[in-house]
Amino acid sequence: MLEVRLDITRLPGIVRELAPDTGDLVSRIYSWYVEPGNLVFPDAMQAWVREKYGDIERQQIVRVTNDRTGESTLFNSVRARRPVLTPRAEETRDLEVLAEGGPFADPLNETPADTFGRIDGDHWITASNIARYDYLHAVIIAKEKNPYVVTEPQVADMISVAVRWCQEAHRADSRAIYPFIVWNYLWRAGASIVHNHAQVLLTHRPYAAPARLEQAREEYRCRYGCEYYDDLFSAHVAIGLGLAYRGARVMAYLTPRKEHEVAIITESPHDIAPALAKVLACYRNMGVQSYNAAVYMPPLGEEGHYVTWVVDRGDLHSRTSDIGGMELYAGTPVVTSDPFRLMEHLAAVMLP
């Protein structure tokens, strides 16, 4: 029997074929619609359109909404079929040259320290951020000059350095208990310096996005008597978009903010690195050139979940922004990638 390849346009049918209890679980969190988008091409365009795209006069538009968090994403299967191109060799060399210069190449002499000093790891070292996001804010600078090298030991050390910095920052200001890690990789993701670096912050008030997620999680527990993260992962596994890897639950996220978004849920910061390193390896294999990553962490001294997000930010040499008015004001990203294709790539690097 010919195997049907799953894609996001088949989501309603996938859920209908699940066991009733499992289908109810998915529908408890997500809703969706699939609607045709119709076009009429002038005769002068017909040959070009069919050569480039095939028959696209009628396109299936999918919108998926997480009814618990309010996240919503639009998918177009025509856009999802577009190939992702890898950077050329000469572009890689240029990045390596750029990463060798700048203040992060010599952080001890060219970056400030926090009042409580620096956190020095095997692969990363902290500097106090000159242009701060918030009042406790450090840059975590890679000691490795090659911007592309991100192994599991490097990722683990970055997380360790961030946690240690938070502990020292808390000793300096006991009010600050809410940590946040963000990693902007290259300029498409908002980094102003090519040299690989991440950011860690600590504050006395949680940031809006993690706070909204915690509120949704508490409302879910009160309404259904279940842990939201457990059910979220179960819903992703049920439709073929989730897998477990070395203490982490990994999802090709069903309502991505932008292309190829992955969510990783762990109960310890030590379990983040194996899965995150594999996701970055997967990204590299797919030709992803720039990404944002972030870690939502429980307040210092409390147990809880660590939720890591990673999202593709597009071609480094594109002049087109990957966000526009839909993302900024409609609150509904328009995404060109299909989470089922992403899951194929994740499974290839994570499953034996």
C-alpha positions as CSV (number, residue, x, y, z in Angstrom):
1,M,0.0,0.0,0.0
2,L,1.3,3.4,-0.9
3,E,2.1,5.4,2.2
4,V,0.4,8.8,2.4
5,R,2.9,11.5,3.4
6,L,1.5,13.7,6.2
7,D,1.4,17.4,5.9
8,I,-0.4,20.2,7.7
9,T,-3.3,20.3,5.3
10,R,-4.2,16.8,6.5
11,L,-4.5,17.8,10.2
12,P,-8.3,17.5,10.4
13,G,-8.2,14.0,9.0
14,I,-5.3,13.0,11.2
15,V,-7.2,14.0,14.3
16,R,-10.4,12.3,13.1
17,E,-8.5,9.0,12.8
18,L,-7.2,9.1,16.4
19,A,-8.8,7.1,19.2
20,P,-11.7,9.2,20.6
21,D,-10.0,10.1,23.9
22,T,-6.8,11.1,22.1
23,G,-8.7,13.1,19.5
24,D,-10.6,14.9,22.3
25,L,-7.2,15.7,24.0
26,V,-5.9,17.3,20.8
27,S,-9.1,19.2,20.3
28,R,-9.1,20.4,23.9
29,I,-6.0,22.4,23.1
30,Y,-6.2,23.1,19.3
31,S,-8.7,24.2,16.8
32,W,-8.2,24.7,13.1
33,Y,-9.7,25.4,9.7
34,V,-8.8,24.5,6.2
35,E,-10.1,26.9,3.5
36,P,-9.4,27.2,-0.2
37,G,-7.7,30.3,-1.6
38,N,-8.6,30.7,-5.2
39,L,-6.6,32.7,-7.9
40,V,-7.1,33.6,-11.5
41,F,-3.9,34.0,-13.5
42,P,-3.7,36.0,-16.7
43,D,-2.8,34.0,-19.8
44,A,0.7,35.6,-19.8
45,M,1.5,34.1,-16.4
46,Q,0.1,30.6,-17.0
47,A,3.3,28.9,-18.4
48,W,5.5,30.5,-15.7
49,V,3.3,29.5,-12.8
50,R,2.9,25.9,-13.9
51,E,6.7,25.6,-14.4
52,K,7.5,27.1,-11.0
53,Y,4.6,25.8,-8.9
54,G,2.4,23.5,-10.8
55,D,-1.4,23.8,-10.5
56,I,-2.0,26.4,-7.8
57,E,-5.1,28.2,-8.8
58,R,-6.7,26.6,-5.8
59,Q,-4.6,26.6,-2.6
60,Q,-5.4,25.1,0.7
61,I,-4.9,27.6,3.6
62,V,-4.6,26.1,7.1
63,R,-5.0,28.1,10.3
64,V,-4.2,26.4,13.6
65,T,-5.0,28.0,16.9
66,N,-4.0,27.0,20.4
67,D,-7.2,27.8,22.3
68,R,-5.4,27.6,25.7
69,T,-2.6,30.1,24.9
70,G,-4.1,32.2,22.1
71,E,-1.2,31.3,19.7
72,S,-2.3,31.1,16.1
73,T,-0.5,30.4,12.8
74,L,-1.4,30.4,9.2
75,F,0.1,27.8,6.8
76,N,0.1,27.7,3.0
77,S,1.1,24.3,1.6
78,V,2.3,25.9,-1.7
79,R,4.7,28.1,0.3
80,A,5.8,25.1,2.4
81,R,7.1,23.3,-0.6
82,R,9.7,25.9,-1.4
83,P,13.2,24.6,-1.0
84,V,15.6,25.8,1.7
85,L,19.0,26.7,0.3
86,T,22.2,26.2,2.2
87,P,24.8,29.0,2.4
88,R,27.7,28.9,-0.1
89,A,31.1,27.9,1.0
90,E,32.5,31.5,0.5
91,E,29.7,32.9,2.6
92,T,30.7,30.5,5.5
93,R,34.3,31.7,5.2
94,D,33.2,35.3,5.4
95,L,31.3,34.7,8.6
96,E,34.4,33.1,10.2
97,V,36.5,36.1,9.2
98,L,33.9,38.5,10.7
99,A,33.7,36.5,13.9
100,E,37.4,36.8,14.5
101,G,37.2,40.6,15.0
102,G,35.2,42.8,17.3
103,P,35.2,43.1,21.1
104,F,34.0,39.5,21.7
105,A,37.2,38.2,20.3
106,D,39.0,39.5,23.4
107,P,36.3,39.8,26.1
108,L,38.6,40.2,29.1
109,N,40.1,43.4,27.7
110,E,37.3,44.7,25.5
111,T,34.1,44.1,27.4
112,P,32.9,45.2,30.9
113,A,32.4,42.8,33.8
114,D,29.4,42.8,36.2
115,T,30.0,44.2,39.6
116,F,30.1,40.7,41.0
117,G,32.7,39.6,38.3
118,R,32.5,37.2,35.4
119,I,31.3,33.6,35.1
120,D,34.0,31.7,33.3
121,G,33.1,28.3,31.8
122,D,35.0,25.8,29.6
123,H,33.5,27.2,26.4
124,W,31.8,30.5,27.4
125,I,32.5,33.6,29.5
126,T,30.2,36.4,30.6
127,A,30.4,40.1,30.1
128,S,28.1,42.8,31.4
129,N,26.0,44.2,28.5
130,I,26.9,47.8,27.7
131,A,23.5,48.5,26.1
132,R,21.3,46.6,28.6
133,Y,17.9,45.1,27.9
134,D,17.2,45.2,31.7
135,Y,19.0,46.1,34.9
136,L,20.6,42.7,35.3
137,H,21.8,41.6,31.9
138,A,24.9,39.7,30.8
139,V,26.3,38.5,27.4
140,I,27.5,35.0,27.3
141,I,30.4,35.0,24.8
142,A,31.7,31.9,23.1
143,K,35.4,31.2,23.4
144,E,35.4,29.3,20.2
145,K,35.9,31.7,17.2
146,N,34.1,29.5,14.7
147,P,30.4,30.8,14.7
148,Y,29.1,27.4,13.5
149,V,30.5,25.1,16.1
150,V,27.8,24.2,18.6
151,T,28.3,20.8,20.2
152,E,26.5,19.3,23.1
153,P,29.3,20.2,25.6
154,Q,29.3,23.8,24.3
155,V,25.5,24.1,24.7
156,A,25.6,22.4,28.2
157,D,28.4,24.9,29.2
158,M,26.4,27.8,28.0
159,I,23.4,26.8,30.1
160,S,25.6,26.1,33.1
161,V,27.3,29.5,32.8
162,A,23.8,31.2,32.5
163,V,22.5,29.4,35.6
164,R,25.7,30.3,37.6
165,W,25.4,33.9,36.5
166,C,21.8,34.0,37.7
167,Q,22.8,32.7,41.1
168,E,25.5,35.4,41.4
169,A,23.1,38.1,40.1
170,H,20.6,37.0,42.7
171,R,23.1,37.4,45.5
172,A,23.8,40.9,44.3
173,D,20.0,41.7,44.2
174,S,17.8,39.3,46.2
175,R,14.6,40.8,44.6
176,A,15.6,39.4,41.2
177,I,14.3,35.8,40.9
178,Y,13.0,35.4,37.3
179,P,15.7,34.2,34.8
180,F,15.5,34.4,31.1
181,I,18.0,33.2,28.4
182,V,17.9,34.4,24.8
183,W,20.2,33.4,22.0
184,N,20.1,35.5,18.8
185,Y,22.3,33.8,16.2
186,L,23.5,36.2,13.6
187,W,22.0,39.4,12.2
188,R,18.8,38.0,10.8
189,A,18.0,37.0,14.4
190,G,18.9,40.5,15.8
191,A,22.5,39.9,16.8
192,S,24.7,43.0,16.2
193,I,28.0,41.1,16.5
194,V,28.8,38.0,14.4
195,H,30.8,36.3,17.2
196,N,28.6,33.6,18.8
197,H,27.0,34.9,22.0
198,A,23.8,34.5,24.0
199,Q,22.1,36.8,26.6
200,V,20.9,36.1,30.2
201,L,18.7,38.3,32.3
202,L,17.4,38.3,35.8
203,T,14.5,40.4,37.1
204,H,12.0,40.8,39.9
205,R,9.0,40.7,37.5
206,P,8.6,37.9,34.9
207,Y,8.6,38.8,31.3
208,A,5.2,38.9,29.5
209,A,5.4,35.8,27.3
210,P,6.5,33.3,29.9
211,A,4.1,34.8,32.4
212,R,1.2,34.4,29.9
213,L,2.2,30.8,29.3
214,E,2.3,30.1,33.1
215,Q,-1.2,31.7,33.4
216,A,-2.5,29.5,30.6
217,R,-0.9,26.5,32.3
218,E,-2.6,27.3,35.6
219,E,-6.0,27.9,34.0
220,Y,-5.6,24.6,32.2
221,R,-4.8,22.7,35.5
222,C,-7.8,24.3,37.2
223,R,-10.2,23.5,34.3
224,Y,-9.1,20.0,33.4
225,G,-7.1,18.8,36.4
226,C,-4.1,17.9,34.2
227,E,-0.7,19.3,33.5
228,Y,-0.8,21.4,30.4
229,Y,2.7,20.5,29.3
230,D,2.0,16.8,29.6
231,D,-1.1,17.1,27.4
232,L,0.6,19.5,24.9
233,F,3.3,16.9,24.3
234,S,0.8,14.1,24.1
235,A,-1.2,16.0,21.5
236,H,1.9,16.5,19.4
237,V,2.9,12.8,19.7
238,A,-0.6,11.8,18.7
239,I,-0.5,13.6,15.4
240,G,3.2,12.7,14.7
241,L,4.9,15.9,15.8
242,G,6.5,14.9,19.1
243,L,9.3,12.7,20.3
244,A,11.2,12.0,23.6
245,Y,15.0,12.4,23.6
246,R,17.3,11.9,26.7
247,G,15.0,13.5,29.3
248,A,13.5,16.1,27.0
249,R,10.2,16.2,25.2
250,V,10.7,17.7,21.7
251,M,8.0,19.0,19.4
252,A,7.8,20.4,15.9
253,Y,5.5,23.1,17.3
254,L,2.0,23.2,15.8
255,T,1.5,26.9,16.1
256,P,5.0,28.2,15.3
257,R,6.0,31.9,15.6
258,K,7.9,31.5,12.3
259,E,9.7,28.9,10.3
260,H,10.7,25.5,11.7
261,E,10.0,26.3,15.4
262,V,10.8,23.6,17.9
263,A,9.7,23.5,21.5
264,I,11.7,21.4,24.1
265,I,10.3,20.7,27.5
266,T,12.5,19.5,30.4
267,E,12.3,19.3,34.2
268,S,16.0,20.1,34.7
269,P,18.4,22.6,33.0
270,H,20.8,19.7,32.5
271,D,18.4,18.0,30.1
272,I,18.3,21.0,27.7
273,A,21.7,20.6,26.1
274,P,21.4,17.1,24.5
275,A,18.1,18.0,22.8
276,L,19.0,21.5,21.8
277,A,22.4,20.5,20.3
278,K,20.5,17.9,18.2
279,V,18.0,20.6,17.1
280,L,20.8,22.8,16.0
281,A,22.5,19.9,14.2
282,C,19.1,19.3,12.5
283,Y,18.9,23.0,11.5
284,R,22.4,22.9,10.1
285,N,21.5,19.8,8.0
286,M,18.4,21.7,6.7
287,G,20.4,24.7,5.7
288,V,19.1,27.0,8.5
289,Q,21.5,30.0,8.7
290,S,20.1,32.1,11.5
291,Y,18.0,31.3,14.6
292,N,16.6,32.6,17.8
293,A,16.5,30.4,20.9
294,A,15.1,31.2,24.3
295,V,14.7,29.3,27.6
296,Y,11.7,30.0,29.9
297,M,12.9,29.0,33.4
298,P,11.1,28.7,36.8
299,P,11.9,31.3,39.5
300,L,15.2,30.7,41.3
301,G,14.9,28.3,44.1
302,E,11.7,26.7,42.7
303,E,11.1,23.5,40.8
304,G,9.3,23.6,37.5
305,H,9.6,23.2,33.8
306,Y,12.2,24.5,31.5
307,V,10.8,25.4,28.1
308,T,13.3,26.0,25.3
309,W,12.2,27.5,22.0
310,V,14.2,27.6,18.7
311,V,13.0,29.2,15.5
312,D,14.6,29.7,12.1
313,R,15.0,33.3,11.1
314,G,15.7,32.8,7.4
315,D,18.4,33.4,4.7
316,L,21.2,35.7,5.9
317,H,21.4,37.4,2.5
318,S,17.7,38.0,2.0
319,R,16.6,41.7,1.9
320,T,13.0,40.6,2.8
321,S,12.1,40.7,6.5
322,D,10.6,37.5,7.9
323,I,8.0,39.4,9.9
324,G,5.4,41.9,8.9
325,G,2.1,43.4,9.8
326,M,0.4,40.0,10.4
327,E,3.0,39.1,13.0
328,L,3.2,42.5,14.6
329,Y,-0.5,43.4,14.7
330,A,-2.7,40.4,13.8
331,G,-0.8,38.2,16.2
332,T,-1.0,35.4,13.6
333,P,2.3,34.5,11.9
334,V,2.3,33.4,8.2
335,V,4.6,30.4,8.0
336,T,6.1,28.8,4.9
337,S,7.4,25.6,6.5
338,D,5.4,22.5,7.3
339,P,5.9,21.1,10.9
340,F,5.5,17.5,9.5
341,R,8.6,18.1,7.3
342,L,10.4,19.5,10.3
343,M,9.5,16.4,12.3
344,E,11.1,14.2,9.6
345,H,14.4,16.1,10.0
346,L,14.2,16.0,13.9
347,A,13.5,12.2,13.9
348,A,16.4,11.6,11.6
349,V,18.9,13.1,14.1
350,M,17.2,12.0,17.3
351,L,15.8,8.5,16.7
352,P,18.0,5.5,16.2
